[in-house]
Amino acid sequence: MDSITQALLGAAIGEATLGRKIGSKGAVIGAIIASIPDLDVVLLPLYSAAERISVHRGFSHSIVFSFVGAFIISFILSKIKWTKLVAYSRLWLFTWLALFTHMLLDAFTSYGTQLFLPFSNYRVSFNAINIVDPVYTIPLLIGLVLSLTIYRNKKTRIKPTLTGLAISTFYLILTLGIKGSANNSFEANLKETGIVYNELLTVPVGIGSVNWYGVAKTQESLFIGKYNTIAQNQITFSEFPINDYLLENINPELTTTLKWFSNGFYTVAEHDGKIRLYNMQCDMQGIRTYGDYKAPTAFYFEITPFLDESYNLSTGMHKRD
């Protein structure tokens, strides 16, 4: 999820658990702690282009990190002026919730989160909500603002924050139901079209989990279509060959990483002697067409192979035509 939403969620948890004890400082500390997992981006310059793919939403977004981080951070909080009078058990619970909800919220997006590191690099991804969705964020913001202003000196101080959390959480769970409905529509349209597929990926785009892209994978191709849960339109699918053969002479470690990152939903194309890999799992922005060149989405990884079997990995973005 976007950084602002993650900070708001942490602030809301801070207000709900510590607001009555330390006032608005609870929200400030919560926002800071909830932002810690995303500091993994600071480490990216230390890694190669291929390694960076797996660093973000890596160990700092794991369940193990949430427990270890909770022990360390709550111990520090127990020693500082603002929070030293708060019971350690409450500080630990607050810290763990601020960290763990960050990871869980990210897992609802299509990018995926390596929750089980260091035991497994499996990326948990419910593909239910867009990375930026005000429908989730706004109730958190309104509830928190009311608690910190109008309700600040009232006994019911944390009630607006709890209400905002409840509404946002209800919407988050609701997106799973919306996804299920979208899946049913894609499956029905694929059956009508006569496309026999092995796997189906559906990802939301835009606000409110209303618009969805579906990607049906066969042995040789991906079939991509768009669906609106309100309009309930007939879905038209565009076919894109996977072109796995284009990766045969590319560094196997790199190709394994890129395939892992895409969860198997990718297509490959060749352009000016360079290899482009389009990742459907993490980037669905609509089909891009430029004359005879058609891309399944905007973002791509570009591999430039060299004669000594080394390579250069970069990224690119197609603009709308």
C-alpha positions as CSV (number, residue, x, y, z in Angstrom):
1,M,0.0,0.0,0.0
2,D,1.1,3.6,-0.4
3,S,3.3,5.1,2.3
4,I,0.7,7.7,3.4
5,T,-1.9,5.0,4.0
6,Q,0.5,2.8,5.9
7,A,1.5,5.8,8.1
8,L,-2.2,6.6,8.7
9,L,-2.9,3.0,9.7
10,G,0.0,3.1,12.2
11,A,-1.2,6.4,13.5
12,A,-4.7,5.1,14.0
13,I,-3.4,2.0,15.9
14,G,-1.2,4.3,18.0
15,E,-4.2,6.5,18.9
16,A,-6.4,3.5,19.6
17,T,-3.9,1.8,21.9
18,L,-2.0,4.7,23.5
19,G,-4.2,7.8,22.9
20,R,-5.7,7.8,26.3
21,K,-2.3,7.4,27.9
22,I,-0.1,9.8,26.0
23,G,-2.4,11.8,23.8
24,S,-1.5,12.7,20.2
25,K,2.0,11.3,20.7
26,G,0.6,7.8,20.3
27,A,-0.5,8.7,16.7
28,V,2.9,10.2,15.9
29,I,4.8,7.1,17.2
30,G,2.4,4.8,15.4
31,A,3.0,6.5,12.1
32,I,6.7,6.3,12.5
33,I,6.8,2.6,13.5
34,A,4.3,1.6,10.7
35,S,6.7,3.2,8.2
36,I,9.7,1.2,9.3
37,P,9.2,-1.9,7.0
38,D,9.4,0.4,3.9
39,L,12.8,1.6,4.9
40,D,14.1,-1.4,3.0
41,V,14.2,0.8,0.0
42,V,17.2,2.6,1.6
43,L,19.2,-0.5,1.1
44,L,18.4,-0.9,-2.6
45,P,21.6,0.9,-3.9
46,L,23.6,-1.7,-2.1
47,Y,22.3,-4.5,-4.4
48,S,22.5,-5.3,-8.1
49,A,19.5,-4.6,-10.3
50,A,18.5,-8.3,-10.2
51,E,18.8,-8.5,-6.4
52,R,16.7,-5.4,-5.9
53,I,13.7,-7.2,-7.2
54,S,13.5,-9.4,-4.1
55,V,14.7,-6.9,-1.5
56,H,11.6,-4.6,-1.3
57,R,8.9,-6.3,0.7
58,G,11.4,-8.9,1.8
59,F,12.5,-9.6,5.4
60,S,11.4,-6.3,6.7
61,H,7.9,-7.3,5.7
62,S,8.0,-10.8,7.3
63,I,6.1,-12.2,10.3
64,V,9.4,-12.9,12.0
65,F,10.4,-9.3,11.6
66,S,7.2,-8.1,13.2
67,F,7.9,-10.1,16.3
68,V,11.6,-9.3,16.6
69,G,10.9,-5.7,15.8
70,A,8.1,-5.5,18.4
71,F,10.5,-6.7,21.1
72,I,13.3,-4.3,20.2
73,I,11.1,-1.2,19.6
74,S,8.9,-1.7,22.6
75,F,12.0,-2.1,24.8
76,I,13.3,1.3,23.4
77,L,9.9,2.9,24.0
78,S,9.9,1.7,27.6
79,K,13.0,3.8,28.2
80,I,12.0,7.1,26.6
81,K,10.1,9.9,28.3
82,W,6.8,9.8,26.3
83,T,6.1,6.1,26.8
84,K,8.1,4.8,29.8
85,L,5.1,4.9,32.1
86,V,3.0,2.7,29.7
87,A,3.0,-1.0,30.5
88,Y,5.5,-3.0,28.5
89,S,2.8,-5.4,27.4
90,R,0.7,-2.6,25.9
91,L,3.8,-1.1,24.2
92,W,4.6,-4.5,22.7
93,L,1.1,-5.1,21.4
94,F,0.9,-1.6,19.9
95,T,4.3,-2.0,18.2
96,W,3.5,-5.5,16.9
97,L,0.1,-4.3,15.5
98,A,1.7,-1.3,13.8
99,L,4.3,-3.6,12.1
100,F,2.1,-6.6,11.3
101,T,-0.8,-4.6,9.9
102,H,1.6,-2.9,7.5
103,M,2.7,-6.3,6.1
104,L,-0.9,-7.7,6.0
105,L,-2.2,-4.6,4.2
106,D,0.6,-5.0,1.6
107,A,-0.4,-8.6,1.1
108,F,-3.8,-7.5,-0.1
109,T,-2.2,-5.7,-3.0
110,S,-0.9,-7.4,-6.2
111,Y,2.8,-6.7,-5.5
112,G,3.0,-9.4,-2.9
113,T,4.8,-9.7,0.4
114,Q,7.3,-12.3,1.5
115,L,5.6,-12.9,4.8
116,F,7.4,-16.2,5.6
117,L,11.0,-15.2,5.3
118,P,13.6,-16.4,6.2
119,F,11.9,-19.8,5.9
120,S,10.3,-19.3,2.5
121,N,10.4,-16.5,-0.2
122,Y,6.8,-17.3,-1.2
123,R,5.1,-14.0,-2.0
124,V,1.6,-13.7,-0.4
125,S,-0.7,-11.7,-2.6
126,F,-4.4,-11.6,-2.3
127,N,-4.7,-9.3,-5.4
128,A,-7.8,-7.6,-3.9
129,I,-7.0,-3.9,-3.6
130,N,-5.1,-1.3,-5.6
131,I,-1.8,0.0,-4.1
132,V,-3.5,3.4,-3.8
133,D,-7.2,3.3,-2.8
134,P,-8.8,6.3,-1.1
135,V,-11.9,4.2,-0.2
136,Y,-9.7,2.5,2.3
137,T,-7.6,5.5,3.3
138,I,-10.2,8.2,3.9
139,P,-12.1,6.6,6.8
140,L,-8.8,6.2,8.6
141,L,-8.0,9.8,8.0
142,I,-11.4,11.2,9.1
143,G,-11.5,9.0,12.2
144,L,-8.0,10.0,13.3
145,V,-8.5,13.7,12.7
146,L,-11.7,13.7,14.7
147,S,-10.0,11.9,17.6
148,L,-7.1,14.4,17.6
149,T,-9.3,17.5,17.4
150,I,-13.0,17.5,18.3
151,Y,-12.8,14.5,20.6
152,R,-9.3,15.2,21.9
153,N,-10.4,16.0,25.5
154,K,-13.4,13.7,25.7
155,K,-13.7,10.3,27.3
156,T,-14.8,8.9,23.9
157,R,-11.6,10.2,22.3
158,I,-10.6,7.0,20.5
159,K,-14.2,6.2,19.3
160,P,-13.8,8.0,15.9
161,T,-10.5,6.3,15.3
162,L,-12.0,2.9,16.1
163,T,-14.9,3.6,13.8
164,G,-12.5,4.6,11.0
165,L,-10.5,1.4,11.5
166,A,-13.7,-0.7,11.5
167,I,-15.0,0.9,8.2
168,S,-11.6,0.5,6.5
169,T,-11.2,-3.1,7.7
170,F,-14.8,-3.9,6.5
171,Y,-14.0,-2.5,3.1
172,L,-10.7,-4.4,2.9
173,I,-12.5,-7.7,3.6
174,L,-15.2,-6.7,1.1
175,T,-12.6,-6.5,-1.6
176,L,-12.2,-10.2,-1.3
177,G,-15.8,-10.7,-2.1
178,I,-15.7,-8.3,-5.0
179,K,-12.7,-10.2,-6.3
180,G,-14.6,-13.5,-6.1
181,S,-17.4,-12.0,-8.1
182,A,-14.9,-10.7,-10.7
183,N,-13.3,-14.1,-10.9
184,N,-16.7,-15.7,-11.7
185,S,-17.3,-13.2,-14.5
186,F,-13.9,-13.9,-16.1
187,E,-14.3,-17.6,-15.8
188,A,-17.8,-17.4,-17.5
189,N,-16.5,-15.2,-20.3
190,L,-13.5,-17.4,-20.9
191,K,-15.8,-20.4,-21.1
192,E,-18.0,-18.6,-23.6
193,T,-15.0,-17.6,-25.7
194,G,-13.7,-21.2,-25.7
195,I,-10.4,-20.3,-24.1
196,V,-9.0,-23.3,-22.2
197,Y,-6.6,-22.1,-19.6
198,N,-4.4,-23.5,-16.8
199,E,-4.3,-20.5,-14.4
200,L,-6.3,-17.3,-13.9
201,L,-4.9,-14.1,-12.3
202,T,-7.3,-11.2,-11.5
203,V,-6.0,-7.8,-10.3
204,P,-7.8,-4.6,-9.4
205,V,-7.0,-1.3,-10.9
206,G,-8.0,2.2,-9.8
207,I,-10.3,3.2,-6.9
208,G,-12.8,0.9,-5.2
209,S,-11.9,-2.4,-6.7
210,V,-14.4,-1.7,-9.4
211,N,-12.2,-2.3,-12.5
212,W,-10.3,-5.5,-12.9
213,Y,-7.9,-7.1,-15.3
214,G,-8.0,-10.8,-15.8
215,V,-5.0,-12.8,-17.2
216,A,-5.7,-16.4,-18.3
217,K,-2.6,-18.4,-18.8
218,T,-2.3,-21.3,-21.3
219,Q,0.8,-23.3,-22.2
220,E,1.8,-20.8,-24.9
221,S,-0.1,-17.5,-24.3
222,L,-1.7,-15.0,-21.9
223,F,-5.2,-13.8,-22.6
224,I,-5.9,-10.4,-21.1
225,G,-9.3,-8.8,-20.6
226,K,-10.8,-5.9,-18.5
227,Y,-14.0,-6.1,-16.5
228,N,-16.1,-3.5,-14.6
229,T,-18.1,-4.9,-11.7
230,I,-20.7,-2.1,-12.0
231,A,-21.2,-2.2,-15.8
232,Q,-20.7,-6.0,-15.9
233,N,-19.4,-5.7,-19.5
234,Q,-18.8,-8.5,-21.9
235,I,-15.1,-9.2,-21.7
236,T,-12.9,-9.0,-24.8
237,F,-9.6,-10.9,-24.5
238,S,-6.3,-10.0,-26.3
239,E,-3.8,-12.8,-26.7
240,F,-0.1,-12.3,-26.0
241,P,2.4,-15.1,-26.7
242,I,4.6,-15.9,-23.7
243,N,7.7,-16.4,-25.9
244,D,9.7,-18.3,-23.3
245,Y,12.3,-19.3,-25.9
246,L,13.6,-15.7,-25.9
247,L,15.0,-16.3,-22.4
248,E,16.9,-19.5,-23.3
249,N,20.2,-17.7,-23.7
250,I,19.8,-15.3,-20.8
251,N,21.5,-15.7,-17.4
252,P,19.4,-18.5,-15.7
253,E,19.6,-16.9,-12.2
254,L,18.2,-13.7,-13.6
255,T,15.4,-15.4,-15.5
256,T,14.4,-17.4,-12.4
257,T,14.2,-14.3,-10.4
258,L,12.1,-12.5,-12.9
259,K,9.7,-15.4,-13.3
260,W,9.4,-15.7,-9.5
261,F,8.6,-12.0,-9.3
262,S,5.8,-12.4,-11.8
263,N,4.5,-15.5,-10.2
264,G,4.6,-17.1,-13.7
265,F,2.4,-14.4,-15.3
266,Y,4.7,-12.7,-17.8
267,T,5.3,-12.3,-21.5
268,V,8.6,-11.8,-23.3
269,A,9.3,-9.7,-26.4
270,E,12.4,-8.8,-28.4
271,H,13.0,-5.2,-29.4
272,D,16.2,-3.8,-31.1
273,G,18.2,-6.8,-29.9
274,K,17.1,-6.4,-26.3
275,I,14.7,-8.7,-24.3
276,R,11.7,-7.2,-22.6
277,L,9.8,-9.0,-19.9
278,Y,6.3,-7.8,-18.9
279,N,5.2,-8.7,-15.4
280,M,1.4,-9.1,-15.1
281,Q,1.4,-9.8,-11.4
282,C,2.8,-6.4,-10.4
283,D,1.9,-4.1,-13.2
284,M,-1.4,-3.9,-15.0
285,Q,-1.9,-0.6,-16.7
286,G,-3.6,-1.6,-19.9
287,I,-2.5,-2.7,-23.3
288,R,-0.2,-0.3,-25.2
289,T,-0.1,-0.3,-29.0
290,Y,2.5,1.4,-31.2
291,G,2.0,0.5,-34.8
292,D,2.8,-3.2,-35.1
293,Y,4.1,-3.3,-31.6
294,K,1.7,-4.3,-28.9
295,A,2.6,-4.6,-25.2
296,P,0.4,-6.2,-22.5
297,T,1.1,-3.4,-20.0
298,A,3.2,-0.3,-19.6
299,F,6.2,-1.3,-17.4
300,Y,8.8,-3.7,-18.4
301,F,12.2,-5.1,-17.5
302,E,14.8,-4.8,-20.3
303,I,17.7,-7.2,-20.6
304,T,20.6,-6.3,-22.8
305,P,22.8,-9.5,-23.3
306,F,26.5,-9.2,-24.0
307,L,28.8,-11.6,-25.8
308,D,30.6,-12.6,-22.6
309,E,27.3,-13.9,-21.3
310,S,26.9,-11.0,-18.9
311,Y,23.9,-8.6,-19.1
312,N,22.5,-5.3,-18.2
313,L,19.1,-5.1,-16.5
314,S,17.1,-1.9,-16.7
315,T,13.5,-0.9,-16.7
316,G,11.2,1.0,-19.0
317,M,7.7,2.4,-19.3
318,H,5.5,2.7,-22.3
319,K,3.5,6.0,-22.5
320,R,-0.1,6.0,-23.6
321,D,-0.5,6.2,-27.3
